[in-house]
Amino acid sequence: MLELLAGLLMAFAIGAFCRWFDIPSPAPPKLVGALLVVAMTIGFLLTKRLIGVR
């Protein structure tokens, strides 16, 4: 759970930093691309939980 919260905090911090300094965001600009990133992350987390890797 701590890893998830740290990841979310870091994602928002990187997004805010990129917006503040007008740096191109390291994220896909379209909704479909963003959903792909979310799907990959969920798949990674589910697989990690299923095989029991820490």
mmCIF entry with sequence, helices, sheets and N, C-alpha, C, O atoms, coordinates in Angstrom:
data_MODEL
# 
_entry.id   MODEL 
# 
_entity.id                         1 
_entity.type                       polymer 
_entity.pdbx_number_of_molecules   1 
# 
_entity_poly.entity_id                      1 
_entity_poly.type                           'polypeptide(L)' 
_entity_poly.nstd_linkage                   no 
_entity_poly.nstd_monomer                   no 
_entity_poly.pdbx_seq_one_letter_code       MLELLAGLLMAFAIGAFCRWFDIPSPAPPKLVGALLVVAMTIGFLLTKRLIGVR 
_entity_poly.pdbx_seq_one_letter_code_can   MLELLAGLLMAFAIGAFCRWFDIPSPAPPKLVGALLVVAMTIGFLLTKRLIGVR 
_entity_poly.pdbx_strand_id                 A 
# 
loop_
_entity_poly_seq.entity_id 
_entity_poly_seq.num 
_entity_poly_seq.mon_id 
_entity_poly_seq.hetero 
1 1  MET n 
1 2  LEU n 
1 3  GLU n 
1 4  LEU n 
1 5  LEU n 
1 6  ALA n 
1 7  GLY n 
1 8  LEU n 
1 9  LEU n 
1 10 MET n 
1 11 ALA n 
1 12 PHE n 
1 13 ALA n 
1 14 ILE n 
1 15 GLY n 
1 16 ALA n 
1 17 PHE n 
1 18 CYS n 
1 19 ARG n 
1 20 TRP n 
1 21 PHE n 
1 22 ASP n 
1 23 ILE n 
1 24 PRO n 
1 25 SER n 
1 26 PRO n 
1 27 ALA n 
1 28 PRO n 
1 29 PRO n 
1 30 LYS n 
1 31 LEU n 
1 32 VAL n 
1 33 GLY n 
1 34 ALA n 
1 35 LEU n 
1 36 LEU n 
1 37 VAL n 
1 38 VAL n 
1 39 ALA n 
1 40 MET n 
1 41 THR n 
1 42 ILE n 
1 43 GLY n 
1 44 PHE n 
1 45 LEU n 
1 46 LEU n 
1 47 THR n 
1 48 LYS n 
1 49 ARG n 
1 50 LEU n 
1 51 ILE n 
1 52 GLY n 
1 53 VAL n 
1 54 ARG n 
# 
_struct_asym.id          A 
_struct_asym.entity_id   1 
# 
loop_
_struct_conf.conf_type_id 
_struct_conf.id 
_struct_conf.pdbx_PDB_helix_id 
_struct_conf.beg_label_comp_id 
_struct_conf.beg_label_asym_id 
_struct_conf.beg_label_seq_id 
_struct_conf.pdbx_beg_PDB_ins_code 
_struct_conf.end_label_comp_id 
_struct_conf.end_label_asym_id 
_struct_conf.end_label_seq_id 
_struct_conf.pdbx_end_PDB_ins_code 
_struct_conf.beg_auth_comp_id 
_struct_conf.beg_auth_asym_id 
_struct_conf.beg_auth_seq_id 
_struct_conf.end_auth_comp_id 
_struct_conf.end_auth_asym_id 
_struct_conf.end_auth_seq_id 
_struct_conf.pdbx_PDB_helix_class 
_struct_conf.details 
_struct_conf.pdbx_PDB_helix_length 
HELX_P HELX_P1 AA1 LEU A 2  ? TRP A 20 ? LEU A 2  TRP A 20 1 ? 19 
HELX_P HELX_P2 AA2 LEU A 31 ? ILE A 51 ? LEU A 31 ILE A 51 1 ? 21 
# 
_struct_conf_type.id          HELX_P 
_struct_conf_type.criteria    ? 
_struct_conf_type.reference   ? 
# 
loop_
_atom_site.group_PDB 
_atom_site.id 
_atom_site.type_symbol 
_atom_site.label_atom_id 
_atom_site.label_alt_id 
_atom_site.label_comp_id 
_atom_site.label_asym_id 
_atom_site.label_entity_id 
_atom_site.label_seq_id 
_atom_site.pdbx_PDB_ins_code 
_atom_site.Cartn_x 
_atom_site.Cartn_y 
_atom_site.Cartn_z 
_atom_site.occupancy 
_atom_site.B_iso_or_equiv 
_atom_site.pdbx_formal_charge 
_atom_site.auth_seq_id 
_atom_site.auth_comp_id 
_atom_site.auth_asym_id 
_atom_site.auth_atom_id 
_atom_site.pdbx_PDB_model_num 
ATOM 1   N N  . MET A 1 1  ? 0.825  -1.188  0.000   1.00 0.00 ? 1  MET A N  1 
ATOM 2   C CA . MET A 1 1  ? 0.000  0.000   0.000   1.00 0.00 ? 1  MET A CA 1 
ATOM 3   C C  . MET A 1 1  ? 0.869  1.251   0.000   1.00 0.00 ? 1  MET A C  1 
ATOM 4   O O  . MET A 1 1  ? 0.550  2.248   -0.648  1.00 0.00 ? 1  MET A O  1 
ATOM 5   N N  . LEU A 1 2  ? 1.966  1.181   0.734   1.00 0.00 ? 2  LEU A N  1 
ATOM 6   C CA . LEU A 1 2  ? 2.872  2.326   0.794   1.00 0.00 ? 2  LEU A CA 1 
ATOM 7   C C  . LEU A 1 2  ? 3.484  2.602   -0.580  1.00 0.00 ? 2  LEU A C  1 
ATOM 8   O O  . LEU A 1 2  ? 3.679  3.758   -0.955  1.00 0.00 ? 2  LEU A O  1 
ATOM 9   N N  . GLU A 1 3  ? 3.785  1.537   -1.331  1.00 0.00 ? 3  GLU A N  1 
ATOM 10  C CA . GLU A 1 3  ? 4.344  1.706   -2.675  1.00 0.00 ? 3  GLU A CA 1 
ATOM 11  C C  . GLU A 1 3  ? 3.351  2.415   -3.591  1.00 0.00 ? 3  GLU A C  1 
ATOM 12  O O  . GLU A 1 3  ? 3.736  3.269   -4.389  1.00 0.00 ? 3  GLU A O  1 
ATOM 13  N N  . LEU A 1 4  ? 2.077  2.060   -3.474  1.00 0.00 ? 4  LEU A N  1 
ATOM 14  C CA . LEU A 1 4  ? 1.038  2.676   -4.295  1.00 0.00 ? 4  LEU A CA 1 
ATOM 15  C C  . LEU A 1 4  ? 0.910  4.163   -3.992  1.00 0.00 ? 4  LEU A C  1 
ATOM 16  O O  . LEU A 1 4  ? 0.832  4.985   -4.905  1.00 0.00 ? 4  LEU A O  1 
ATOM 17  N N  . LEU A 1 5  ? 0.890  4.501   -2.719  1.00 0.00 ? 5  LEU A N  1 
ATOM 18  C CA . LEU A 1 5  ? 0.791  5.909   -2.331  1.00 0.00 ? 5  LEU A CA 1 
ATOM 19  C C  . LEU A 1 5  ? 2.028  6.705   -2.764  1.00 0.00 ? 5  LEU A C  1 
ATOM 20  O O  . LEU A 1 5  ? 1.917  7.843   -3.220  1.00 0.00 ? 5  LEU A O  1 
ATOM 21  N N  . ALA A 1 6  ? 3.192  6.099   -2.616  1.00 0.00 ? 6  ALA A N  1 
ATOM 22  C CA . ALA A 1 6  ? 4.415  6.771   -3.047  1.00 0.00 ? 6  ALA A CA 1 
ATOM 23  C C  . ALA A 1 6  ? 4.419  6.979   -4.560  1.00 0.00 ? 6  ALA A C  1 
ATOM 24  O O  . ALA A 1 6  ? 4.853  8.025   -5.043  1.00 0.00 ? 6  ALA A O  1 
ATOM 25  N N  . GLY A 1 7  ? 3.940  5.991   -5.303  1.00 0.00 ? 7  GLY A N  1 
ATOM 26  C CA . GLY A 1 7  ? 3.863  6.105   -6.760  1.00 0.00 ? 7  GLY A CA 1 
ATOM 27  C C  . GLY A 1 7  ? 2.904  7.199   -7.192  1.00 0.00 ? 7  GLY A C  1 
ATOM 28  O O  . GLY A 1 7  ? 3.217  7.979   -8.092  1.00 0.00 ? 7  GLY A O  1 
ATOM 29  N N  . LEU A 1 8  ? 1.735  7.265   -6.559  1.00 0.00 ? 8  LEU A N  1 
ATOM 30  C CA . LEU A 1 8  ? 0.769  8.315   -6.880  1.00 0.00 ? 8  LEU A CA 1 
ATOM 31  C C  . LEU A 1 8  ? 1.315  9.699   -6.550  1.00 0.00 ? 8  LEU A C  1 
ATOM 32  O O  . LEU A 1 8  ? 1.174  10.635  -7.338  1.00 0.00 ? 8  LEU A O  1 
ATOM 33  N N  . LEU A 1 9  ? 1.938  9.821   -5.386  1.00 0.00 ? 9  LEU A N  1 
ATOM 34  C CA . LEU A 1 9  ? 2.521  11.107  -4.994  1.00 0.00 ? 9  LEU A CA 1 
ATOM 35  C C  . LEU A 1 9  ? 3.600  11.539  -5.979  1.00 0.00 ? 9  LEU A C  1 
ATOM 36  O O  . LEU A 1 9  ? 3.659  12.703  -6.373  1.00 0.00 ? 9  LEU A O  1 
ATOM 37  N N  . MET A 1 10 ? 4.451  10.601  -6.373  1.00 0.00 ? 10 MET A N  1 
ATOM 38  C CA . MET A 1 10 ? 5.511  10.916  -7.320  1.00 0.00 ? 10 MET A CA 1 
ATOM 39  C C  . MET A 1 10 ? 4.939  11.295  -8.687  1.00 0.00 ? 10 MET A C  1 
ATOM 40  O O  . MET A 1 10 ? 5.441  12.214  -9.334  1.00 0.00 ? 10 MET A O  1 
ATOM 41  N N  . ALA A 1 11 ? 3.897  10.596  -9.128  1.00 0.00 ? 11 ALA A N  1 
ATOM 42  C CA . ALA A 1 11 ? 3.282  10.901  -10.417 1.00 0.00 ? 11 ALA A CA 1 
ATOM 43  C C  . ALA A 1 11 ? 2.701  12.311  -10.425 1.00 0.00 ? 11 ALA A C  1 
ATOM 44  O O  . ALA A 1 11 ? 2.894  13.061  -11.382 1.00 0.00 ? 11 ALA A O  1 
ATOM 45  N N  . PHE A 1 12 ? 1.990  12.670  -9.359  1.00 0.00 ? 12 PHE A N  1 
ATOM 46  C CA . PHE A 1 12 ? 1.430  14.015  -9.287  1.00 0.00 ? 12 PHE A CA 1 
ATOM 47  C C  . PHE A 1 12 ? 2.527  15.072  -9.176  1.00 0.00 ? 12 PHE A C  1 
ATOM 48  O O  . PHE A 1 12 ? 2.399  16.156  -9.745  1.00 0.00 ? 12 PHE A O  1 
ATOM 49  N N  . ALA A 1 13 ? 3.600  14.769  -8.452  1.00 0.00 ? 13 ALA A N  1 
ATOM 50  C CA . ALA A 1 13 ? 4.702  15.721  -8.321  1.00 0.00 ? 13 ALA A CA 1 
ATOM 51  C C  . ALA A 1 13 ? 5.396  15.945  -9.667  1.00 0.00 ? 13 ALA A C  1 
ATOM 52  O O  . ALA A 1 13 ? 5.723  17.081  -10.012 1.00 0.00 ? 13 ALA A O  1 
ATOM 53  N N  . ILE A 1 14 ? 5.618  14.884  -10.417 1.00 0.00 ? 14 ILE A N  1 
ATOM 54  C CA . ILE A 1 14 ? 6.254  15.015  -11.730 1.00 0.00 ? 14 ILE A CA 1 
ATOM 55  C C  . ILE A 1 14 ? 5.346  15.790  -12.677 1.00 0.00 ? 14 ILE A C  1 
ATOM 56  O O  . ILE A 1 14 ? 5.817  16.640  -13.433 1.00 0.00 ? 14 ILE A O  1 
ATOM 57  N N  . GLY A 1 15 ? 4.049  15.501  -12.640 1.00 0.00 ? 15 GLY A N  1 
ATOM 58  C CA . GLY A 1 15 ? 3.101  16.232  -13.480 1.00 0.00 ? 15 GLY A CA 1 
ATOM 59  C C  . GLY A 1 15 ? 3.064  17.710  -13.146 1.00 0.00 ? 15 GLY A C  1 
ATOM 60  O O  . GLY A 1 15 ? 3.056  18.554  -14.042 1.00 0.00 ? 15 GLY A O  1 
ATOM 61  N N  . ALA A 1 16 ? 3.041  18.027  -11.848 1.00 0.00 ? 16 ALA A N  1 
ATOM 62  C CA . ALA A 1 16 ? 3.027  19.429  -11.420 1.00 0.00 ? 16 ALA A CA 1 
ATOM 63  C C  . ALA A 1 16 ? 4.329  20.125  -11.820 1.00 0.00 ? 16 ALA A C  1 
ATOM 64  O O  . ALA A 1 16 ? 4.304  21.270  -12.273 1.00 0.00 ? 16 ALA A O  1 
ATOM 65  N N  . PHE A 1 17 ? 5.453  19.451  -11.657 1.00 0.00 ? 17 PHE A N  1 
ATOM 66  C CA . PHE A 1 17 ? 6.748  20.021  -12.029 1.00 0.00 ? 17 PHE A CA 1 
ATOM 67  C C  . PHE A 1 17 ? 6.793  20.333  -13.522 1.00 0.00 ? 17 PHE A C  1 
ATOM 68  O O  . PHE A 1 17 ? 7.242  21.405  -13.930 1.00 0.00 ? 17 PHE A O  1 
ATOM 69  N N  . CYS A 1 18 ? 6.322  19.380  -14.335 1.00 0.00 ? 18 CYS A N  1 
ATOM 70  C CA . CYS A 1 18 ? 6.332  19.586  -15.786 1.00 0.00 ? 18 CYS A CA 1 
ATOM 71  C C  . CYS A 1 18 ? 5.411  20.736  -16.178 1.00 0.00 ? 18 CYS A C  1 
ATOM 72  O O  . CYS A 1 18 ? 5.749  21.523  -17.062 1.00 0.00 ? 18 CYS A O  1 
ATOM 73  N N  . ARG A 1 19 ? 4.263  20.842  -15.536 1.00 0.00 ? 19 ARG A N  1 
ATOM 74  C CA . ARG A 1 19 ? 3.323  21.925  -15.853 1.00 0.00 ? 19 ARG A CA 1 
ATOM 75  C C  . ARG A 1 19 ? 3.900  23.272  -15.405 1.00 0.00 ? 19 ARG A C  1 
ATOM 76  O O  . ARG A 1 19 ? 3.813  24.259  -16.137 1.00 0.00 ? 19 ARG A O  1 
ATOM 77  N N  . TRP A 1 20 ? 4.480  23.314  -14.225 1.00 0.00 ? 20 TRP A N  1 
ATOM 78  C CA . TRP A 1 20 ? 5.004  24.565  -13.658 1.00 0.00 ? 20 TRP A CA 1 
ATOM 79  C C  . TRP A 1 20 ? 6.130  25.135  -14.523 1.00 0.00 ? 20 TRP A C  1 
ATOM 80  O O  . TRP A 1 20 ? 6.169  26.337  -14.784 1.00 0.00 ? 20 TRP A O  1 
ATOM 81  N N  . PHE A 1 21 ? 7.045  24.268  -14.965 1.00 0.00 ? 21 PHE A N  1 
ATOM 82  C CA . PHE A 1 21 ? 8.195  24.726  -15.742 1.00 0.00 ? 21 PHE A CA 1 
ATOM 83  C C  . PHE A 1 21 ? 7.996  24.595  -17.246 1.00 0.00 ? 21 PHE A C  1 
ATOM 84  O O  . PHE A 1 21 ? 8.944  24.768  -18.013 1.00 0.00 ? 21 PHE A O  1 
ATOM 85  N N  . ASP A 1 22 ? 6.779  24.291  -17.674 1.00 0.00 ? 22 ASP A N  1 
ATOM 86  C CA . ASP A 1 22 ? 6.411  24.189  -19.085 1.00 0.00 ? 22 ASP A CA 1 
ATOM 87  C C  . ASP A 1 22 ? 7.296  23.199  -19.836 1.00 0.00 ? 22 ASP A C  1 
ATOM 88  O O  . ASP A 1 22 ? 7.730  23.451  -20.961 1.00 0.00 ? 22 ASP A O  1 
ATOM 89  N N  . ILE A 1 23 ? 7.547  22.073  -19.185 1.00 0.00 ? 23 ILE A N  1 
ATOM 90  C CA . ILE A 1 23 ? 8.316  20.976  -19.784 1.00 0.00 ? 23 ILE A CA 1 
ATOM 91  C C  . ILE A 1 23 ? 7.307  19.993  -20.359 1.00 0.00 ? 23 ILE A C  1 
ATOM 92  O O  . ILE A 1 23 ? 6.297  19.723  -19.710 1.00 0.00 ? 23 ILE A O  1 
ATOM 93  N N  . PRO A 1 24 ? 7.536  19.450  -21.543 1.00 0.00 ? 24 PRO A N  1 
ATOM 94  C CA . PRO A 1 24 ? 6.595  18.458  -22.075 1.00 0.00 ? 24 PRO A CA 1 
ATOM 95  C C  . PRO A 1 24 ? 6.436  17.284  -21.107 1.00 0.00 ? 24 PRO A C  1 
ATOM 96  O O  . PRO A 1 24 ? 7.422  16.720  -20.633 1.00 0.00 ? 24 PRO A O  1 
ATOM 97  N N  . SER A 1 25 ? 5.213  16.935  -20.829 1.00 0.00 ? 25 SER A N  1 
ATOM 98  C CA . SER A 1 25 ? 4.916  15.866  -19.877 1.00 0.00 ? 25 SER A CA 1 
ATOM 99  C C  . SER A 1 25 ? 5.375  14.520  -20.427 1.00 0.00 ? 25 SER A C  1 
ATOM 100 O O  . SER A 1 25 ? 5.222  14.250  -21.619 1.00 0.00 ? 25 SER A O  1 
ATOM 101 N N  . PRO A 1 26 ? 5.936  13.673  -19.564 1.00 0.00 ? 26 PRO A N  1 
ATOM 102 C CA . PRO A 1 26 ? 6.354  12.345  -20.018 1.00 0.00 ? 26 PRO A CA 1 
ATOM 103 C C  . PRO A 1 26 ? 5.198  11.355  -20.070 1.00 0.00 ? 26 PRO A C  1 
ATOM 104 O O  . PRO A 1 26 ? 5.390  10.165  -19.818 1.00 0.00 ? 26 PRO A O  1 
ATOM 105 N N  . ALA A 1 27 ? 3.995  11.835  -20.394 1.00 0.00 ? 27 ALA A N  1 
ATOM 106 C CA . ALA A 1 27 ? 2.803  10.983  -20.466 1.00 0.00 ? 27 ALA A CA 1 
ATOM 107 C C  . ALA A 1 27 ? 2.164  11.128  -21.842 1.00 0.00 ? 27 ALA A C  1 
ATOM 108 O O  . ALA A 1 27 ? 2.359  12.139  -22.515 1.00 0.00 ? 27 ALA A O  1 
ATOM 109 N N  . PRO A 1 28 ? 1.416  10.138  -22.254 1.00 0.00 ? 28 PRO A N  1 
ATOM 110 C CA . PRO A 1 28 ? 0.738  10.236  -23.553 1.00 0.00 ? 28 PRO A CA 1 
ATOM 111 C C  . PRO A 1 28 ? -0.279 11.379  -23.562 1.00 0.00 ? 28 PRO A C  1 
ATOM 112 O O  . PRO A 1 28 ? -0.983 11.576  -22.572 1.00 0.00 ? 28 PRO A O  1 
ATOM 113 N N  . PRO A 1 29 ? -0.369 12.130  -24.652 1.00 0.00 ? 29 PRO A N  1 
ATOM 114 C CA . PRO A 1 29 ? -1.277 13.273  -24.707 1.00 0.00 ? 29 PRO A CA 1 
ATOM 115 C C  . PRO A 1 29 ? -2.733 12.911  -24.981 1.00 0.00 ? 29 PRO A C  1 
ATOM 116 O O  . PRO A 1 29 ? -3.601 13.775  -24.854 1.00 0.00 ? 29 PRO A O  1 
ATOM 117 N N  . LYS A 1 30 ? -3.023 11.706  -25.339 1.00 0.00 ? 30 LYS A N  1 
ATOM 118 C CA . LYS A 1 30 ? -4.387 11.282  -25.670 1.00 0.00 ? 30 LYS A CA 1 
ATOM 119 C C  . LYS A 1 30 ? -4.935 10.372  -24.573 1.00 0.00 ? 30 LYS A C  1 
ATOM 120 O O  . LYS A 1 30 ? -4.174 9.722   -23.856 1.00 0.00 ? 30 LYS A O  1 
ATOM 121 N N  . LEU A 1 31 ? -6.261 10.333  -24.449 1.00 0.00 ? 31 LEU A N  1 
ATOM 122 C CA . LEU A 1 31 ? -6.905 9.508   -23.429 1.00 0.00 ? 31 LEU A CA 1 
ATOM 123 C C  . LEU A 1 31 ? -6.599 8.027   -23.629 1.00 0.00 ? 31 LEU A C  1 
ATOM 124 O O  . LEU A 1 31 ? -6.385 7.302   -22.658 1.00 0.00 ? 31 LEU A O  1 
ATOM 125 N N  . VAL A 1 32 ? -6.578 7.579   -24.868 1.00 0.00 ? 32 VAL A N  1 
ATOM 126 C CA . VAL A 1 32 ? -6.305 6.165   -25.141 1.00 0.00 ? 32 VAL A CA 1 
ATOM 127 C C  . VAL A 1 32 ? -4.893 5.791   -24.670 1.00 0.00 ? 32 VAL A C  1 
ATOM 128 O O  . VAL A 1 32 ? -4.690 4.714   -24.109 1.00 0.00 ? 32 VAL A O  1 
ATOM 129 N N  . GLY A 1 33 ? -3.940 6.664   -24.895 1.00 0.00 ? 33 GLY A N  1 
ATOM 130 C CA . GLY A 1 33 ? -2.574 6.401   -24.437 1.00 0.00 ? 33 GLY A CA 1 
ATOM 131 C C  . GLY A 1 33 ? -2.489 6.366   -22.922 1.00 0.00 ? 33 GLY A C  1 
ATOM 132 O O  . GLY A 1 33 ? -1.793 5.526   -22.353 1.00 0.00 ? 33 GLY A O  1 
ATOM 133 N N  . ALA A 1 34 ? -3.195 7.274   -22.271 1.00 0.00 ? 34 ALA A N  1 
ATOM 134 C CA . ALA A 1 34 ? -3.197 7.289   -20.808 1.00 0.00 ? 34 ALA A CA 1 
ATOM 135 C C  . ALA A 1 34 ? -3.856 6.030   -20.259 1.00 0.00 ? 34 ALA A C  1 
ATOM 136 O O  . ALA A 1 34 ? -3.383 5.467   -19.271 1.00 0.00 ? 34 ALA A O  1 
ATOM 137 N N  . LEU A 1 35 ? -4.941 5.582   -20.886 1.00 0.00 ? 35 LEU A N  1 
ATOM 138 C CA . LEU A 1 35 ? -5.594 4.345   -20.445 1.00 0.00 ? 35 LEU A CA 1 
ATOM 139 C C  . LEU A 1 35 ? -4.691 3.140   -20.650 1.00 0.00 ? 35 LEU A C  1 
ATOM 140 O O  . LEU A 1 35 ? -4.732 2.193   -19.863 1.00 0.00 ? 35 LEU A O  1 
ATOM 141 N N  . LEU A 1 36 ? -3.880 3.164   -21.693 1.00 0.00 ? 36 LEU A N  1 
ATOM 142 C CA . LEU A 1 36 ? -2.918 2.084   -21.916 1.00 0.00 ? 36 LEU A CA 1 
ATOM 143 C C  . LEU A 1 36 ? -1.906 2.026   -20.769 1.00 0.00 ? 36 LEU A C  1 
ATOM 144 O O  . LEU A 1 36 ? -1.574 0.945   -20.285 1.00 0.00 ? 36 LEU A O  1 
ATOM 145 N N  . VAL A 1 37 ? -1.426 3.176   -20.344 1.00 0.00 ? 37 VAL A N  1 
ATOM 146 C CA . VAL A 1 37 ? -0.492 3.224   -19.218 1.00 0.00 ? 37 VAL A CA 1 
ATOM 147 C C  . VAL A 1 37 ? -1.155 2.686   -17.956 1.00 0.00 ? 37 VAL A C  1 
ATOM 148 O O  . VAL A 1 37 ? -0.540 1.924   -17.211 1.00 0.00 ? 37 VAL A O  1 
ATOM 149 N N  . VAL A 1 38 ? -2.401 3.075   -17.712 1.00 0.00 ? 38 VAL A N  1 
ATOM 150 C CA . VAL A 1 38 ? -3.130 2.584   -16.535 1.00 0.00 ? 38 VAL A CA 1 
ATOM 151 C C  . VAL A 1 38 ? -3.316 1.074   -16.619 1.00 0.00 ? 38 VAL A C  1 
ATOM 152 O O  . VAL A 1 38 ? -3.109 0.370   -15.631 1.00 0.00 ? 38 VAL A O  1 
ATOM 153 N N  . ALA A 1 39 ? -3.704 0.570   -17.788 1.00 0.00 ? 39 ALA A N  1 
ATOM 154 C CA . ALA A 1 39 ? -3.903 -0.866  -17.955 1.00 0.00 ? 39 ALA A CA 1 
ATOM 155 C C  . ALA A 1 39 ? -2.601 -1.637  -17.736 1.00 0.00 ? 39 ALA A C  1 
ATOM 156 O O  . ALA A 1 39 ? -2.613 -2.702  -17.119 1.00 0.00 ? 39 ALA A O  1 
ATOM 157 N N  . MET A 1 40 ? -1.500 -1.121  -18.226 1.00 0.00 ? 40 MET A N  1 
ATOM 158 C CA . MET A 1 40 ? -0.204 -1.786  -18.031 1.00 0.00 ? 40 MET A CA 1 
ATOM 159 C C  . MET A 1 40 ? 0.173  -1.805  -16.553 1.00 0.00 ? 40 MET A C  1 
ATOM 160 O O  . MET A 1 40 ? 0.694  -2.803  -16.055 1.00 0.00 ? 40 MET A O  1 
ATOM 161 N N  . THR A 1 41 ? -0.087 -0.706  -15.856 1.00 0.00 ? 41 THR A N  1 
ATOM 162 C CA . THR A 1 41 ? 0.233  -0.630  -14.429 1.00 0.00 ? 41 THR A CA 1 
ATOM 163 C C  . THR A 1 41 ? -0.616 -1.616  -13.634 1.00 0.00 ? 41 THR A C  1 
ATOM 164 O O  . THR A 1 41 ? -0.105 -2.319  -12.762 1.00 0.00 ? 41 THR A O  1 
ATOM 165 N N  . ILE A 1 42 ? -1.903 -1.667  -13.933 1.00 0.00 ? 42 ILE A N  1 
ATOM 166 C CA . ILE A 1 42 ? -2.785 -2.603  -13.237 1.00 0.00 ? 42 ILE A CA 1 
ATOM 167 C C  . ILE A 1 42 ? -2.368 -4.040  -13.522 1.00 0.00 ? 42 ILE A C  1 
ATOM 168 O O  . ILE A 1 42 ? -2.347 -4.869  -12.612 1.00 0.00 ? 42 ILE A O  1 
ATOM 169 N N  . GLY A 1 43 ? -2.039 -4.342  -14.763 1.00 0.00 ? 43 GLY A N  1 
ATOM 170 C CA . GLY A 1 43 ? -1.568 -5.677  -15.108 1.00 0.00 ? 43 GLY A CA 1 
ATOM 171 C C  . GLY A 1 43 ? -0.291 -6.045  -14.372 1.00 0.00 ? 43 GLY A C  1 
ATOM 172 O O  . GLY A 1 43 ? -0.142 -7.176  -13.911 1.00 0.00 ? 43 GLY A O  1 
ATOM 173 N N  . PHE A 1 44 ? 0.628  -5.099  -14.259 1.00 0.00 ? 44 PHE A N  1 
ATOM 174 C CA . PHE A 1 44 ? 1.874  -5.336  -13.537 1.00 0.00 ? 44 PHE A CA 1 
ATOM 175 C C  . PHE A 1 44 ? 1.598  -5.630  -12.066 1.00 0.00 ? 44 PHE A C  1 
ATOM 176 O O  . PHE A 1 44 ? 2.157  -6.570  -11.502 1.00 0.00 ? 44 PHE A O  1 
ATOM 177 N N  . LEU A 1 45 ? 0.729  -4.821  -11.442 1.00 0.00 ? 45 LEU A N  1 
ATOM 178 C CA . LEU A 1 45 ? 0.429  -5.007  -10.026 1.00 0.00 ? 45 LEU A CA 1 
ATOM 179 C C  . LEU A 1 45 ? -0.310 -6.312  -9.760  1.00 0.00 ? 45 LEU A C  1 
ATOM 180 O O  . LEU A 1 45 ? -0.028 -6.995  -8.775  1.00 0.00 ? 45 LEU A O  1 
ATOM 181 N N  . LEU A 1 46 ? -1.259 -6.665  -10.636 1.00 0.00 ? 46 LEU A N  1 
ATOM 182 C CA . LEU A 1 46 ? -1.988 -7.921  -10.461 1.00 0.00 ? 46 LEU A CA 1 
ATOM 183 C C  . LEU A 1 46 ? -1.068 -9.126  -10.630 1.00 0.00 ? 46 LEU A C  1 
ATOM 184 O O  . LEU A 1 46 ? -1.158 -10.090 -9.870  1.00 0.00 ? 46 LEU A O  1 
ATOM 185 N N  . THR A 1 47 ? -0.195 -9.072  -11.612 1.00 0.00 ? 47 THR A N  1 
ATOM 186 C CA . THR A 1 47 ? 0.740  -10.174 -11.829 1.00 0.00 ? 47 THR A CA 1 
ATOM 187 C C  . THR A 1 47 ? 1.693  -10.308 -10.644 1.00 0.00 ? 47 THR A C  1 
ATOM 188 O O  . THR A 1 47 ? 2.005  -11.417 -10.209 1.00 0.00 ? 47 THR A O  1 
ATOM 189 N N  . LYS A 1 48 ? 2.148  -9.178  -10.130 1.00 0.00 ? 48 LYS A N  1 
ATOM 190 C CA . LYS A 1 48 ? 3.030  -9.186  -8.963  1.00 0.00 ? 48 LYS A CA 1 
ATOM 191 C C  . LYS A 1 48 ? 2.333  -9.857  -7.781  1.00 0.00 ? 48 LYS A C  1 
ATOM 192 O O  . LYS A 1 48 ? 2.940  -10.645 -7.056  1.00 0.00 ? 48 LYS A O  1 
ATOM 193 N N  . ARG A 1 49 ? 1.052  -9.536  -7.595  1.00 0.00 ? 49 ARG A N  1 
ATOM 194 C CA . ARG A 1 49 ? 0.296  -10.118 -6.485  1.00 0.00 ? 49 ARG A CA 1 
ATOM 195 C C  . ARG A 1 49 ? 0.045  -11.611 -6.706  1.00 0.00 ? 49 ARG A C  1 
ATOM 196 O O  . ARG A 1 49 ? 0.117  -12.397 -5.762  1.00 0.00 ? 49 ARG A O  1 
ATOM 197 N N  . LEU A 1 50 ? -0.250 -12.003 -7.949  1.00 0.00 ? 50 LEU A N  1 
ATOM 198 C CA . LEU A 1 50 ? -0.557 -13.408 -8.244  1.00 0.00 ? 50 LEU A CA 1 
ATOM 199 C C  . LEU A 1 50 ? 0.650  -14.315 -8.061  1.00 0.00 ? 50 LEU A C  1 
ATOM 200 O O  . LEU A 1 50 ? 0.513  -15.427 -7.552  1.00 0.00 ? 50 LEU A O  1 
ATOM 201 N N  . ILE A 1 51 ? 1.829  -13.857 -8.469  1.00 0.00 ? 51 ILE A N  1 
ATOM 202 C CA . ILE A 1 51 ? 3.004  -14.718 -8.341  1.00 0.00 ? 51 ILE A CA 1 
ATOM 203 C C  . ILE A 1 51 ? 3.722  -14.535 -7.008  1.00 0.00 ? 51 ILE A C  1 
ATOM 204 O O  . ILE A 1 51 ? 4.653  -15.276 -6.693  1.00 0.00 ? 51 ILE A O  1 
ATOM 205 N N  . GLY A 1 52 ? 3.290  -13.550 -6.228  1.00 0.00 ? 52 GLY A N  1 
ATOM 206 C CA . GLY A 1 52 ? 3.805  -13.392 -4.863  1.00 0.00 ? 52 GLY A CA 1 
ATOM 207 C C  . GLY A 1 52 ? 5.188  -12.790 -4.767  1.00 0.00 ? 52 GLY A C  1 
ATOM 208 O O  . GLY A 1 52 ? 5.906  -13.055 -3.803  1.00 0.00 ? 52 GLY A O  1 
ATOM 209 N N  . VAL A 1 53 ? 5.582  -11.988 -5.739  1.00 0.00 ? 53 VAL A N  1 
ATOM 210 C CA . VAL A 1 53 ? 6.895  -11.344 -5.691  1.00 0.00 ? 53 VAL A CA 1 
ATOM 211 C C  . VAL A 1 53 ? 6.809  -10.113 -4.808  1.00 0.00 ? 53 VAL A C  1 
ATOM 212 O O  . VAL A 1 53 ? 5.824  -9.376  -4.858  1.00 0.00 ? 53 VAL A O  1 
ATOM 213 N N  . ARG A 1 54 ? 7.821  -9.890  -4.010  1.00 0.00 ? 54 ARG A N  1 
ATOM 214 C CA . ARG A 1 54 ? 7.861  -8.685  -3.174  1.00 0.00 ? 54 ARG A CA 1 
ATOM 215 C C  . ARG A 1 54 ? 8.804  -7.697  -3.744  1.00 0.00 ? 54 ARG A C  1 
ATOM 216 O O  . ARG A 1 54 ? 8.978  -6.615  -3.184  1.00 0.00 ? 54 ARG A O  1 
# 
